[in-house]
Amino acid sequence: MKPVFLIGYMGCGKTTLGEVLARQMRLTFIDLDEYIEQRQGVTILEIFDEMGENRFRELETAALCEVAAMSDVIVSCGGGTPCHGDNMALMNQAGITVWLTTSPERITARLLLPEQRVKRPKFANLPDDAFLPIVTRELEARTPYYSQAQLQFDSTDIETGPATARTARRLATILHSQQETENDRTGI
């Protein structure tokens, strides 16, 4: 199966849903940020601090090219991955792109969770009431990139294990159908 790229704003569920989806579909799950960290031997935060965002984006595109050449993988992309260079075109050409959507309010509620807040340096020291305006503004700015995805999928209902499993099954059904359509079109 071609790679499946999960895209969307932070907190939309790319990793949460992606891990369950990969297990259900018996595919390998790759978190692109973790992949970059393993390759570089440093954290994303250290890359930003020591090398700058431009260097991070170069490393991100190189990693994206590597995973785009793989098969049988579900790739959770960083929220900004589709918004730089030709990354969106690369993903659309190499595999199936899925934009995970949910409301800015739901994203904000997820980002406010203590375990999520620690993982997001951008939000770590902000007051709670600053989150929603930032999420809304950035989501709006990124929508032209995200909307280039081949599929759009509502990831609102992933707040519990059973709900995430149900949501993953729905997405798996759509992806299988998409793959069958692709196979029919190419004669595979």
C-alpha positions in Angstrom: 0.0 0.0 0.0 1.2 3.5 -0.8 2.1 5.7 2.2 -0.8 7.4 4.1 0.1 10.9 5.2 -1.9 12.3 8.1 -1.8 16.1 8.1 -3.5 18.8 10.1 -2.9 21.3 12.9 -1.3 20.2 16.2 -3.8 18.5 18.5 -6.0 17.3 15.6 -5.1 13.7 16.5 -2.5 12.7 13.9 -0.4 10.6 16.3 -3.3 9.4 18.5 -5.4 8.2 15.6 -2.4 7.3 13.4 -1.0 4.8 15.9 -4.4 3.0 16.3 -5.0 3.1 12.5 -1.6 1.6 11.8 -2.3 -1.3 14.3 -5.7 -1.9 12.8 -4.5 -1.9 9.2 -1.3 -3.9 10.1 0.9 -1.1 8.8 4.0 0.6 10.3 3.4 3.9 12.1 5.9 6.7 11.6 5.8 10.0 13.5 7.8 12.3 11.2 9.2 14.4 14.0 10.4 11.3 15.9 11.9 10.0 12.6 13.8 13.2 12.2 15.0 13.1 15.9 16.2 9.5 15.5 18.1 10.4 12.3 19.7 13.5 13.7 20.3 12.3 17.3 18.8 15.4 18.8 15.3 16.7 19.6 13.2 18.9 17.3 13.5 21.7 19.9 17.3 21.4 19.8 17.3 21.5 16.0 15.2 24.7 16.1 17.4 26.2 18.9 20.8 25.3 17.4 20.2 25.2 13.7 17.1 27.4 13.1 13.8 26.7 11.5 15.1 26.8 7.9 17.5 24.0 8.7 14.7 22.1 10.4 12.5 22.5 7.3 15.3 21.1 5.1 15.7 18.1 7.4 11.9 17.6 7.4 11.7 17.6 3.6 14.6 15.1 3.4 12.9 12.9 5.9 9.6 13.2 4.1 11.2 12.1 0.8 12.6 9.0 2.6 9.2 8.0 4.1 7.4 8.8 0.8 9.5 6.1 -0.8 8.2 3.5 1.7 5.2 1.3 1.5 2.7 0.1 4.1 3.3 3.1 6.4 1.0 5.6 8.2 2.9 8.9 8.5 2.0 11.5 11.1 3.3 14.7 9.8 4.1 17.8 11.7 1.5 20.5 11.6 3.7 22.7 9.4 5.0 20.0 7.1 2.4 20.6 4.3 3.0 24.4 4.4 6.7 24.4 3.3 8.3 23.9 0.0 6.7 21.3 -2.3 5.9 19.0 0.6 2.2 18.8 -0.1 2.7 18.0 -3.8 5.3 15.4 -2.8 2.8 13.7 -0.4 0.0 13.8 -2.9 2.1 12.2 -5.6 3.6 9.6 -3.3 0.6 8.4 -1.4 -2.7 9.2 0.1 -3.0 12.5 2.1 -5.7 12.8 4.8 -6.4 16.1 6.4 -7.6 15.4 10.0 -10.1 18.1 11.0 -11.8 19.2 14.2 -12.8 22.6 15.6 -10.4 25.1 17.0 -12.2 24.8 20.3 -11.5 21.0 20.4 -7.9 21.5 19.4 -7.5 24.1 22.1 -9.0 21.8 24.7 -6.6 19.1 23.8 -3.6 21.4 23.8 -4.5 22.7 27.3 -4.2 19.2 28.7 -1.0 19.1 30.9 0.5 16.2 29.1 0.0 17.9 25.8 1.1 21.3 26.9 4.6 20.1 28.0 5.2 18.6 24.5 4.4 21.9 22.8 7.0 24.5 23.7 5.2 27.1 21.6 2.3 27.0 24.1 4.1 26.0 27.3 4.3 29.4 28.9 1.2 31.1 27.4 -2.0 31.8 29.5 -4.9 29.5 28.7 -7.0 32.3 27.1 -4.2 32.9 24.5 -4.6 29.4 23.0 -7.8 29.7 21.0 -7.0 32.9 19.2 -3.6 31.5 18.1 -5.1 28.2 17.1 -7.8 29.9 15.1 -5.4 32.3 13.3 -2.8 29.6 12.5 -5.4 27.1 11.4 -6.9 29.7 9.0 -3.5 30.5 7.6 -2.7 26.8 7.0 -6.1 25.8 5.5 -5.0 26.5 1.9 -2.3 23.9 2.3 -4.3 21.4 4.3 -7.2 21.6 1.8 -4.9 20.2 -0.9 -5.2 16.8 0.8 -7.0 14.0 -1.2 -9.2 13.2 1.8 -10.7 15.2 4.6 -11.6 13.3 7.8 -13.3 14.5 11.0 -11.0 13.5 13.9 -13.2 15.0 16.7 -14.2 11.7 18.3 -10.9 10.4 19.6 -11.2 11.4 23.3 -11.3 7.8 24.6 -9.7 4.5 23.5 -13.0 3.0 22.2 -13.9 6.2 20.4 -10.4 6.3 18.8 -10.7 2.7 17.7 -14.1 3.3 16.1 -12.8 6.4 14.4 -9.8 4.5 13.1 -12.0 1.7 11.7 -14.0 4.4 9.8 -10.9 5.9 8.3 -9.5 2.4 7.5 -12.6 1.6 5.5 -12.2 4.9 3.6 -8.5 4.2 2.9 -9.2 0.6 1.7 -11.8 2.0 -0.7 -9.4 4.7 -1.9 -6.7 2.0 -2.4 -9.1 -0.2 -4.4 -10.1 2.7 -6.6 -6.4 3.5 -7.2 -5.8 -0.2 -8.0 -8.7 -0.3 -10.5 -7.5 2.9 -12.2 -4.0 1.6 -12.6 -5.0 -1.9 -13.4 -3.2 -3.5 -10.4 
